[in-house]
Amino acid sequence: MDRRKKREKTTVTKPSTVDSQSPPKISPSEAFIVTLSSVFGLALALYVANSGFSIDLVTDPSRTIFFISLVELPIVILLFSRYRQNPRKCTYLQALGRGLLAVPIGALLNCLGAIALGAPVTFQFLPKTINWSLMMSLFTTVPASCVLGSSWAHWKRIFAQTRPNGSVEYLICLPAHGAVIGGWFGAWPMPLDWEMPWQEWPICVSYGAIGGYMVGLVASCLFVLASSQHVKQT
């Protein structure tokens, strides 16, 4: 009898531990809301900056990028904190705190990476580099921090190995990689001798990062929709 009770206890406790470690799930409608809200936030920030303050990425890139970060920050943190991993141990407020903490940390990492790849470090371009790094932090590290916390194994699997597991991780992985790849391609015209105003740092890099981020959002949303249809068919 004692052995049977022990077996029953183990069979009851195992599913709970597996569920706590399983990646969070998201429905296609929720993925569409996340994608639409993020794209709408970018469009709204650019529209208000242009119509309300008469600035854009070419005329005043530093202020425009900062305005994009200011509008996009609450959208990203409030949405992705809902899909935090292991919600029994991590409350919604804790996920919000992790996202806010990731903003300066991610900005520092992106700033160091940009400088290592040739971004100017003079006092004239320093505010532009800082604001660009804040925007890139929202695209890359903040969503992952809200959902995954400080789990190095998950971060390594998603960003270094590009092996997302589950729909939420695709919403983290694809837009982040899209922003980095888009920014990298956007930097190509900078050293060319065209003498165009948009070649100045970080204008074309920002256009590339925003474009790559939006492409990654749409691609991740389509993946969630396709995977849900596959599950229904099976």
C-alpha positions in Angstrom: 0.0 0.0 0.0 2.8 2.4 0.8 4.4 1.8 -2.6 1.1 2.5 -4.4 0.7 5.8 -2.5 4.2 6.9 -3.4 3.6 6.1 -7.1 0.3 8.1 -7.0 2.1 11.1 -5.5 4.8 11.0 -8.1 2.3 10.8 -10.9 0.4 13.8 -9.5 3.4 16.0 -8.9 5.1 15.4 -12.2 2.6 17.2 -14.5 2.8 20.3 -12.3 6.5 20.5 -12.6 6.4 19.9 -16.4 3.7 22.6 -16.8 5.8 25.1 -14.8 8.7 24.6 -17.1 6.8 24.5 -20.4 6.9 27.6 -22.6 3.8 29.9 -22.4 1.2 29.6 -25.1 -0.6 32.2 -27.1 -3.5 32.0 -29.4 -3.5 33.3 -33.0 -5.8 36.2 -32.0 -3.5 37.2 -29.2 -0.5 37.0 -31.4 -2.3 39.2 -33.9 -3.1 41.8 -31.1 0.5 41.8 -30.1 1.7 42.3 -33.7 -0.9 45.0 -34.5 -0.3 46.9 -31.2 3.5 47.0 -31.8 3.1 48.1 -35.4 0.5 50.6 -34.5 2.7 52.0 -31.7 5.6 52.6 -34.2 3.2 54.2 -36.8 1.6 56.4 -34.1 5.0 57.6 -32.8 6.3 58.5 -36.3 3.0 60.2 -37.1 2.8 62.3 -34.0 6.5 63.2 -34.2 6.0 64.4 -37.8 2.6 66.1 -37.4 3.0 67.4 -33.9 6.6 68.3 -33.6 7.6 68.5 -37.3 10.5 66.1 -37.0 11.4 62.7 -38.5 14.3 60.3 -38.7 16.1 62.5 -41.2 15.6 66.0 -39.8 16.0 65.1 -36.1 16.8 61.4 -35.7 17.7 61.6 -32.0 14.4 63.1 -30.8 12.4 60.9 -33.2 14.0 57.7 -32.0 13.5 58.8 -28.4 9.8 59.4 -29.1 9.5 56.0 -30.7 10.9 54.4 -27.6 8.7 56.4 -25.3 5.5 55.3 -27.2 6.6 51.7 -27.7 7.9 51.0 -24.2 4.5 50.6 -22.4 3.1 48.6 -25.3 5.9 46.1 -25.3 6.1 45.7 -21.5 2.4 45.5 -20.8 1.8 43.0 -23.6 4.7 40.6 -23.1 4.5 40.5 -19.3 1.1 38.8 -19.7 2.9 35.8 -21.3 5.6 35.4 -18.6 7.0 32.0 -18.0 5.9 30.2 -14.8 3.3 32.8 -13.7 2.8 31.0 -10.3 6.2 32.2 -9.2 6.4 35.4 -11.2 3.6 37.9 -10.8 2.6 40.4 -13.5 4.2 43.2 -11.6 7.5 41.3 -11.3 7.4 40.8 -15.1 6.8 44.5 -15.6 9.8 45.2 -13.3 12.0 42.8 -15.3 11.1 44.6 -18.5 11.9 48.0 -17.1 15.2 46.8 -15.7 16.0 45.3 -19.1 15.7 48.7 -20.9 19.0 50.2 -19.6 20.8 46.9 -19.6 19.8 46.1 -23.2 20.6 49.7 -24.2 24.1 49.3 -22.8 24.7 46.1 -24.7 23.4 47.5 -28.0 25.4 50.7 -27.5 28.6 48.7 -26.9 27.8 46.5 -29.9 27.2 49.5 -32.2 30.5 51.2 -31.1 32.4 48.0 -31.7 30.9 47.8 -35.2 32.0 51.4 -36.0 29.4 53.8 -34.6 30.8 57.2 -33.9 31.7 58.0 -30.3 32.1 61.7 -30.5 30.0 64.0 -28.2 27.9 65.1 -31.2 26.7 61.6 -32.0 26.5 60.3 -28.4 22.8 61.3 -27.8 21.8 59.7 -31.1 23.7 56.5 -30.2 22.0 56.3 -26.8 18.5 56.8 -28.1 19.1 54.3 -30.9 20.3 51.8 -28.3 17.2 52.4 -26.2 15.0 51.6 -29.2 17.0 48.5 -30.0 16.6 47.4 -26.4 12.9 47.5 -26.8 13.1 45.4 -29.9 15.5 42.8 -28.5 16.0 42.4 -24.8 12.8 43.8 -23.2 10.3 41.2 -24.5 12.6 38.4 -23.6 13.1 39.8 -20.1 9.4 40.1 -19.5 8.7 36.5 -20.6 11.9 34.6 -19.7 13.5 36.6 -16.9 17.1 35.9 -16.3 17.2 32.3 -17.5 20.5 32.1 -19.4 19.6 28.7 -20.9 16.5 30.2 -22.6 18.3 33.3 -23.7 21.1 31.3 -25.2 18.7 29.0 -27.0 16.6 31.8 -28.5 19.3 34.3 -29.4 22.5 32.4 -29.8 21.2 29.2 -31.2 18.0 30.6 -32.8 15.9 27.7 -31.5 12.6 29.2 -30.2 10.2 26.8 -28.5 6.6 27.8 -28.7 4.6 30.6 -30.2 5.6 33.3 -27.6 9.2 32.6 -28.1 8.8 33.1 -31.8 7.2 36.5 -31.1 10.4 37.2 -29.2 13.0 35.7 -31.5 11.9 36.7 -35.0 11.3 40.4 -34.4 14.6 40.7 -32.4 16.6 39.0 -35.1 14.8 41.0 -37.7 15.7 44.3 -36.0 19.4 43.3 -35.8 19.6 42.0 -39.3 17.6 45.0 -40.6 19.9 47.4 -38.8 23.0 45.6 -40.2 21.7 45.9 -43.8 20.7 49.5 -43.1 24.3 50.4 -42.2 25.6 49.4 -45.7 24.9 52.7 -47.4 26.6 54.8 -44.7 30.2 54.6 -46.0 29.2 55.1 -49.6 30.2 58.5 -51.2 26.7 59.6 -52.0 26.6 62.6 -49.6 23.0 62.1 -48.8 21.5 63.5 -45.5 20.0 60.1 -44.6 23.4 58.4 -44.6 24.3 60.0 -41.3 24.3 57.9 -38.2 21.9 56.4 -37.2 19.2 57.3 -39.8 19.5 54.5 -42.3 20.4 52.0 -39.5 17.2 53.0 -37.7 15.1 52.6 -40.8 16.6 49.2 -41.3 16.0 48.1 -37.7 12.4 49.3 -37.7 11.7 47.6 -41.0 13.3 44.4 -39.9 11.4 44.5 -36.6 8.1 44.9 -38.4 8.9 42.0 -40.8 9.8 39.8 -37.9 6.5 40.7 -36.1 4.5 39.8 -39.1 6.4 36.6 -39.8 6.0 35.5 -36.1 2.3 36.1 -36.2 2.0 34.1 -39.4 3.9 31.3 -37.8 1.6 31.2 -34.8 -1.4 31.1 -37.2 0.2 28.3 -39.3 1.1 26.2 -36.2 -2.4 26.5 -34.8 -3.9 25.3 -38.1 -1.4 22.4 -38.1 -2.5 21.4 -34.6 -6.1 21.5 -35.5 -5.6 19.3 -38.5 -3.7 16.7 -36.5 
